[in-house]
């Protein structure tokens, strides 16, 4: 079964979801950056060695989350560019329309489920 092109109303809803998600991620990135590096890039010093190990783990975890959020933010920005170009919702692999449920779940996706699975297998 081939997916249909989203209606203008559905597209507007997806665009608003992307903009909202972008706002949330932007706030998360700021908080994660402060968690990882401290406010103004100055991390407080730790006196106890056990606390230093815990802080190191927490910093590494925050950095991984920061990297994930920054990647998602780039994908969102690229999806918004696809909106402007009229290509939003089309799979970059097969050029078919992406299923609406998938777009609601991952509004910045570039691939339909089939092409996403193929890309993951190939990498």
C-alpha positions in Angstrom: 0.0 0.0 0.0 1.4 3.3 -1.1 1.3 6.3 1.4 -0.5 9.4 0.3 0.8 12.9 0.3 -0.1 14.7 3.5 -2.9 17.3 3.3 -2.0 21.0 3.8 -3.6 20.8 7.3 -1.5 17.7 8.2 1.6 19.4 6.8 1.0 22.5 8.9 0.5 20.3 12.0 3.8 18.5 11.3 5.6 21.8 10.7 4.3 23.1 14.1 5.4 19.8 15.7 8.9 20.3 14.3 9.1 23.9 15.5 7.9 22.8 19.0 10.4 20.0 19.1 13.2 22.4 18.0 12.4 24.7 20.9 12.4 21.8 23.4 15.7 20.5 22.1 17.3 23.9 22.1 16.5 24.2 25.8 17.7 20.7 26.5 21.0 21.4 24.7 21.6 24.5 26.8 20.9 22.6 30.0 23.1 19.6 29.0 25.9 22.0 28.0 25.7 23.6 31.4 25.7 20.1 33.1 28.7 18.9 31.1 30.8 22.1 31.2 29.4 24.1 34.0 27.9 27.6 33.8 30.0 29.9 31.6 32.3 26.9 30.8 33.7 26.8 34.4 33.1 23.5 36.2 33.3 23.6 40.0 36.2 21.7 41.5 35.6 18.6 43.4 37.5 17.7 46.6 36.6 14.0 47.0 38.0 11.5 44.6 34.7 9.5 44.6 32.8 12.6 43.7 35.2 13.3 40.9 34.5 9.8 39.4 30.8 10.4 39.7 31.1 13.8 38.1 33.2 12.4 35.3 30.5 9.7 34.6 27.7 12.4 34.7 29.7 14.7 32.4 30.3 11.9 29.9 26.6 10.9 30.0 25.6 14.6 29.5 28.0 14.9 26.5 26.4 11.8 24.9 22.9 13.2 25.3 24.2 16.6 24.1 25.5 14.9 20.9 22.2 13.1 20.3 20.2 16.2 20.8 22.4 18.3 18.5 22.1 15.6 15.8 18.3 15.6 16.2 18.3 19.4 16.0 20.3 19.3 12.7 17.7 16.8 11.3 14.9 19.1 12.4 16.5 22.1 10.7 17.0 20.0 7.5 13.3 18.9 7.7 12.2 22.6 7.9 14.4 23.3 4.8 12.6 20.4 3.0 9.3 22.1 3.9 10.4 25.3 2.2 11.5 23.3 -0.8 8.3 21.4 -1.1 10.0 18.0 -0.5 8.9 17.4 3.0 7.3 14.0 3.5 8.9 12.3 0.5 11.4 9.5 1.1 14.9 10.4 0.0 15.5 6.7 -0.9 12.5 5.7 -3.0 10.9 9.1 -3.6 7.5 7.7 -2.4 5.5 9.5 0.3 6.3 8.6 3.9 3.5 7.0 5.9 1.7 9.7 8.0 2.1 7.7 11.2 5.8 7.6 10.7 5.9 11.3 10.1 3.9 11.9 13.3 6.3 9.7 15.3 9.5 11.1 13.8 8.6 14.3 12.0 12.1 15.0 10.8 12.6 11.6 9.2 14.0 11.5 5.7 13.2 7.9 4.9 10.2 5.6 4.8 10.4 2.5 7.0 11.6 0.2 4.2 14.4 2.6 3.1 15.4 3.3 6.7 15.7 -0.5 7.4 17.8 -0.9 4.2 20.1 2.0 5.2 20.6 0.5 8.7 21.4 -2.9 7.2 23.9 -1.4 4.7 25.8 0.6 7.3 
